Amino acid sequence: QVQLVESGGGLVQPGGSLRLSCAASGFSFSNFVMSWYRRTPGKEREWLARISILTEDTDYPDSVKGRFTISRDNAKNTAYLQMNNLKPEDTGVYYCRATQPTGKGDFWGQGTQVTVSS
């Protein structure tokens, strides 16, 4: 059974940091591109970060570049999103996604809530 389980969300003050985790099971994690997305109130789902398979190249939109860092640990079947200098507009539900370049796999987690507020 394929599972992606996010954790690490919570309430943090503006300027603070959080590290989200995405624990994978039921598929070959090391063969999947891992990404993070979020859904914020009143907005479409937004892509935040992506890490490739072999070279672990990373990519970010300008909105989070320099503040968010994606990483992966294939030995632990886990992807991470380090978020620094958080802002109230970062509040939302954060999701991880696993995709296989061949298009034969596309999995989503259930999400974890992040709230940035004083």
Protein Blocks (a to p, Z undefined) as FASTA:
>chain_A
ZZdddehiacddehiacddddddehiafklpccddddddehiacddfbdcdfklopacdd
fklgojaccdddfklopacdddehiafklgccdddddddfklpaccddebjaddddZZ
